[in-house]
């Protein structure tokens, strides 16, 4: 089985080197945030043993050191990775076709609740990516939302998010 090759005819969105640099910088930031929080909690050895921030401090120190090594290698040592493609435009479009609607779905859950957001999300994906007929998509989307409601709200009595802008369950007289 052969490894996928890096096709030069595909237009690259970002290089491997740049992704290594971005990832290292993000992990350095996380390491610094955890380290500062650990120091505030107490990162030393107290009279009765380690303080609350002792272990997180050293874990964040390991993250900082390893991320700094990765950053050094990506920025200084591995200059050949500058031309190596991390992702091409077509693959990036496919990822964004799923990621952006998922982000909108999460925002929709916060604003209009999980039931309406689920109906819209499932129906759009079935029609757009699955190429299903509209009536099947709407039927499945409504079925899933009704099943979610019955299972969680009615049987388990665990409320799911109803939305901060509007509670669609109030319109049909259900709380």
Buried (B, 14 or more C-beta within 10 A) or exposed (E): EEEEEEEEEEEBBEBBBBBBBBBBBEBBEBBBEBBEBBBEEBBEEEEEEBBBBBEBBBBBBEBBEBBBEBBEBBBEEBEEBEEEBBBBEEEBEEEEEEEEBEEBBEEBBEBBBBBBBBBBBBBBBBBEEEEBEEEEBBBBBBEBBEEBBEEBBEEEEEEBBBBEEEBBBEEEEEE
